Amino acid sequence: MRNLNCYAVVVPGLEGIAADELRELAAHDVQMGDGGIAFTTTMDGLFRINLRSRCITRVMVRLASSKALTFPELYHQVRKIGWQGYLAEDVCIEAKASCHRSKLLHSGRAEQAVLDGIAASDNVSVKESGEIVQQVMLRIDDNTCTVSIDTSGERLDRRGYRKFSGLAPVRETIAASVLRWMQWAPDQPLLAPMCGSGTFAIEAALIAGKKAPGLKHDFPFVRWPSLKQKRWQRAQDKVESMNSDIRPQIFASDLAAGLLDQAQENAKLAGVFECIDFAQLDARQLIIPEGVDKTGLIVCNPPYGDRVKGDVTSLYKQLGKQFKQHFQGWKVAVIVPDRDCEKALGLSVKKRLKVKHGGKWVNVISV
Ligand SMILES: C[S@@+](CC[C@H](N)C(=O)[O-])C[C@H]1O[C@@H](n2cnc3c(N)ncnc32)[C@H](O)[C@@H]1O
């Protein structure tokens, strides 16, 4: 099967974790960059990655890459790409360009050259507007124009279960990546105090159940005329057959009753409500739940004090004390917004992960 040159977009900071996941799934020749990972795979690999990756935001396939110094040159290069394999009749194209250190710096004109080139290519009829959108990305860097087609559609972190969320929810991909980074396994108890919309607990339950996050996702490649339907069906059947009915010990809690209700609704939508024990609880009084007889992982995203108001350093201090006193031998991962909160926690940091969350860099610390 033909090898595809692909590029996965990831939340900045998650590159290393996502690259490992991609390698496990189907990626070769993996090369990490800032906020993205280049790799090669087959079409079957691409199906698997889109269906099963928990850590990446989207995947694109690179269709062509060459120098262009004028818009007509760019137009001709785009026109030569075999678009008939990718574009169905009812699809409308959205072109997105980013231009850096090049002669062609006007992204609007570059996007128009892409649209014109596609419209003029053989055996393709493009709709001006419509509901079904296929994104085509152009990146111009040092005068090299790389044209890619999107394979993921809606961002992959939008799993579809989070209809309700409180303040500062972590992206599903960040939650899944932190669990991976902490090497959490479903046979370990997981405590998610301050769970907000329940993202950590729900992602853990999905991991334990080996539920493919992309199974209900609407992927644009299902409309590609070149798609081999049988292979796609086989890929979906395979991931569905992997489902496991293992019952992990996952406990989610929050002080706010309203948020806890929302987390439970989200868990229902994700199909994992039965796998999580929910409780209204002050994290400062967190203790090992009844029935838990081995050490596990605590993972939490406490309030930051900016988006979520209040005096947070004293909260971090009390949390640190509680963890130290009641959770000997447990692994603990905390998202901290700044050094003051980290210091207030008062626990020694074993490793740290810097990640962009809500437009700002935060540290996830393992203590
Ligand atoms: C930043 S949000 C967590 C967001 C969550 N990770 C998500 O993805 O939705 C902080 C959460 O801590 C909760 N919280 C604040 N103080 C608390 C306390 N003392 N005990 C338990 N929960 C608390 C808030 O109700 C809020 O849901």
The ligand as a MOL file (V3000), in Angstrom:
LIG
                    3D

  0  0  0     0  0            999 V3000
M  V30 BEGIN CTAB
M  V30 COUNTS 27 29 0 0 0
M  V30 BEGIN ATOM
M  V30 1 C -10.0880 24.3760 36.6050 0
M  V30 2 S -11.5440 23.5780 37.0690 0 CHG=1
M  V30 3 C -11.2750 21.9110 36.5930 0
M  V30 4 C -11.6040 21.6870 35.1560 0
M  V30 5 C -11.6570 20.2080 34.7830 0
M  V30 6 N -10.3290 19.6270 34.7290 0
M  V30 7 C -12.3690 20.0410 33.4530 0
M  V30 8 O -11.7740 19.5200 32.4940 0
M  V30 9 O -13.5250 20.4470 33.3790 0 CHG=-1
M  V30 10 C -11.3890 23.5310 38.8030 0
M  V30 11 C -12.4820 22.7490 39.5230 0
M  V30 12 O -12.1750 22.6850 40.9080 0
M  V30 13 C -13.3750 22.7160 41.6540 0
M  V30 14 N -13.0150 23.1040 43.0260 0
M  V30 15 C -12.5790 24.2970 43.4830 0
M  V30 16 N -12.2860 24.2050 44.8070 0
M  V30 17 C -12.5120 22.9320 45.1810 0
M  V30 18 C -12.3720 22.1950 46.3880 0
M  V30 19 N -11.9340 22.7710 47.5000 0
M  V30 20 N -12.7040 20.8870 46.3900 0
M  V30 21 C -13.1500 20.2850 45.2720 0
M  V30 22 N -13.3300 20.9190 44.0970 0
M  V30 23 C -13.0060 22.2120 44.0540 0
M  V30 24 C -14.2340 23.7110 40.9020 0
M  V30 25 O -15.6020 23.4850 41.2010 0
M  V30 26 C -13.8550 23.3780 39.4460 0
M  V30 27 O -14.7300 22.4340 38.9180 0
M  V30 END ATOM
M  V30 BEGIN BOND
M  V30 1 1 1 2
M  V30 2 1 2 3
M  V30 3 1 2 10
M  V30 4 1 3 4
M  V30 5 1 4 5
M  V30 6 1 5 6
M  V30 7 1 5 7
M  V30 8 2 7 8
M  V30 9 1 7 9
M  V30 10 1 10 11
M  V30 11 1 11 12
M  V30 12 1 11 26
M  V30 13 1 12 13
M  V30 14 1 13 14
M  V30 15 1 13 24
M  V30 16 1 14 15
M  V30 17 1 14 23
M  V30 18 2 15 16
M  V30 19 1 16 17
M  V30 20 1 17 18
M  V30 21 2 17 23
M  V30 22 1 18 19
M  V30 23 2 18 20
M  V30 24 1 20 21
M  V30 25 2 21 22
M  V30 26 1 22 23
M  V30 27 1 24 25
M  V30 28 1 24 26
M  V30 29 1 26 27
M  V30 END BOND
M  V30 END CTAB
M  END
